[in-house]
Amino acid sequence: MKSISLILLALAAVLFSVAAGQQQKYTDKFDNVNVDQVLGNDRILSNYIKCLLDKGPCTQEGRELKKTLPDALRTNCDKCSEKQKNNSRKVISHLETKKPAEWKKLLDKYDPEGIYKSKFEKLNKGRR
């Protein structure tokens, strides 16, 4: 009986580590969303912004983004795929230049102390 318990415990540990390994990246099921199309459509972009600011309903993609965003900010997007990182930079750049008032509202909600914005700016200086 003791050996069965040890085997079950070992199996549980293996399953947990496998499951944890699968959670190392964010879901990619929305990676095919055309970010350029969203950024080029004020109505759609505004709906995403309203979702993130708790001012309007969220699509499935919006809910996933809203759930993931705080962790992505905290971890400097460590769990993001390369595509997600590129899309994030594209969205941030667009919001900074084309929608500064909305960008400020998002920063006020998700980064009130400016910690993540500062990290992002330092990271991007190295890429230019």
N, C-alpha and C positions, 0 to 999 in steps of 0.2 A: 504494500500500500504506500509506503514511504517513497519507493522508487517511482511509482506512478505520479505521485504529487510532484516530485522533482522534475519528471519529464514534462508534466503539464506546465509547471512553472517555467522551465526552459523554453517550451514551445510558446508560451505567452510572451516571454521576453523577446524571442525572435520575431513573432508577429508584430509586437509593439515597435521594434526597431525598423521593420520593413514599412509599417504604416507611417512611422515618423519620417522615414526617408522619402516617402511619397509626398509628404507635406512640405518638403524643402522649397518647392516652387509654388507660386500662385497658379490657380487654374488658367489654362490656356484656351478655354472654350470660347472666349470672346476676343481672341487675338485676331480674328478675321474681320472685326468691325473696322470699317474704312474710316480711320481717324480724320483724314483730309476732308472726307465728305461731311462728317459731323462738324468739323471746325468751319467749313464753308456754309453751313446752314444755321443761321442764327436761331431759328425756332428750336431745332433739335439741341443745339449747344445750350440754349437757355434752359431747356427742360432738364438737361443733365446738371447744370449749375443749381437750379431750383431743388432738384433731388438732393444734391450734396449739402445744400444749406437748410434742408428740412422745410422748404417753402413750397414743395410740390410733390406729386407722385413720382415714383421711381420705376423705371423699366427693370427687367431682370439684370441687365448689364449695369445699370445704375446702382442697384442694391449691392451687387458684387463689388463694384468700385468703392462704394460707401463703406462696406465692411472691411475691405482690404486696405484702404487709404491710410488709416492711422498706423497700422503696422508697417506699411511700406515707407512711410515717412520716418518712423522710429528706427527702422533698420537700414535706411538709405537704399531702399529697394533691393536688398540683398536676395530676396526670393523672387525677384522679377526676372523674366527671360530677357534676352537682348532686345527682342522686339518690343516688349513692354517698356523697357528703359528708353528706347528710342521714341516710342509713342508718348511717353511721359514728358520727355524733353520737348517734343513738338507741341504738345498741349500747353505746357507751361510757357513756352516762348510765345505762343499765340495769345494766350490770356494776358500775359504781361504787356504785350504791345497793342493788342486790339480790344481788349476788354479789361482795362486796369481797375475799374471800379469793382467788377465781379471778382477779379483776382484778389483784390484787397479783402473782400468779404470772405473768400475761401481761406486766405491766410489767417484772418482774424479768428475763424472757427477752428481750423486744423493746426495752426502754428502761431498761436497768440504771442509767444515769446521770441519768434523769429529764429529758433534753433535750427529747424530743418531747412529753411530758406538759405541760411548762411552756409550750411553744409553743402547744399545743392550748388550754390554759386561757386564755392571753392572747387568742387568736383568738376564743374563745367569749364572753369578757367583752364584746367589741365587738358581739356579736349579740344580747345580752340586752336 
